[in-house]
Amino acid sequence: MKTHYYLGWFNNSFPEKLSKVLQEDIKQRKLLVMISSNPFHYENVGSAERSWLDQAGITFEEYRLIN
């Protein structure tokens, strides 16, 4: 089963309630695909978002970026 989330931008991290919901809801963490909102800054795209996930304790085996 695939799970899709469409999230916007957060200032410094995910809200605590969202972190808890995502941890409970996402059971299989094989692949995370992120879609770039700014394709002109490819080198750093996803670094902030991925750090938010890391801080929330949500890690994946593989990460992909659609630019």
Secondary structure, DSSP 4 states (H G I P E B T S, - for coil): ----------SSS--HHHHHHHHHH----SEEEEE-S-GGGGGGTTHHHHHHHHHTT---SEEEEE-
